[in-house]
Amino acid sequence: MLDIYDNEAIIDKVNRLCKERRWTPYKLAKKANLPKGTLYTWLRRKTSPSIALLGAISDAFGISLVTFLLDDEDYGELTEEQREFITEINSLPKESRKILFDFITKFKSEN
């Protein structure tokens, strides 16, 4: 799990998630309802992130704060295909994830 006091590791994770989604910091700030100055200042490593800031960022990415703080090692023995699947699911909007989950649940019950 990422250390919430490890500013550099958290910034690296934010940059990776933005890159996966092809988001600019400006787009992240908009989706997180944050003043872009707050995000830009933090990304330049001038301030430490608050839990509220991390919560807003994880919400913007459509993932829980706990999921955001998990690092690749926390996924344990997942195959590359499973990791890719999780990344794809996490990139979906919340409503789409719910639809997918409902579909998988129904599919499992029918088979």
N, C-alpha and C positions, 0 to 999 in steps of 0.2 A: 504494500500500500504506500502511496506517496505520502511523504511527510508534509503536513500543511505549512511547515516553517521552511521548507526547501523551495524557495521562490523560483530558482532556476529550473528545477524539475517540473514544477507546475506550469511555468511559462512554456517549457518545451512541450508539455502535453497539450496545452492550449494551441500552440502553433501547429502541432501535428494534427489535431482534430480540425482546425481551420483548413489546413492543407487538404485533408481527406474530403472536406466538403466544398473545397474551392471558395472559401470565405476569406474576405479581407478582415482586418481588425475593425474597420468601420461597420461591416455587415454584422459581425459578432456583437459590437456595441449596440447596434440597432435592435437585434434580436433579443439581447439581454436587457433592453431598456436601461442602458447605462449611458451616462455622458461619455462621448468618445474620449474626452480628455482624461477621464478616470482610467479608462482601459489603456490608453496610450502611455500614460504615466507609469502604470503598473507594469506594462509589457517592457518598458525601458528599464525595469528593475529599480525604480526609484522609491517604490513603496512596497510594503508587504500586503498580500491579499487578505481581506477580511473573509470571514465565513459567509457573510452576506454577498460579497463579490463572487466568491466561488460558487455559491448557490445560484446566483443569477446567471453565471456563465454555464454551469452544468444544465440549468433549465433551458437556456438558449440552444444547447446541443441536444436537448431532448433526453437527457440521461439524469439519473439521480446523482446527488453529490457523492454518495458512497461509490457508485459505479465510476464516476469521474476520478475519484482518488485511487481506484484500483490501478495497478500497473500490470504490465504484461506477465510478470511472474505470478501474479495472483490468480491467473487463469489456470495455473497448474499444468496438467498434462493434456491440454487441448491440441488437436491436430491443427495444421495450418488452415485447413478447410473450415474447421469450427471457429477459429479466430477470425477468419475472413467473414464468416456468416454473422458473428457477433458485431463486427465493425459495420457491416451493411445494415443490420437491424438498428444499431445505435444511430445511424445517419438518417433514419426515417423520422418523419414527424410523429408526435405522440399518438395521434389518431390512427395513423397508418400502422404503427406498431401494435395497437390494440386490435385492429382488423386482422393483421397477420397472426397474432396470438390466438384470436378466436377461430381463425381458419385452421391453424395447427391443432387446436384442441378438438375441433369437430372432426378433422381428418383422422386423428388418433382414435376417436371413439367409434368411427365407422370402419376401422381396419383392425 
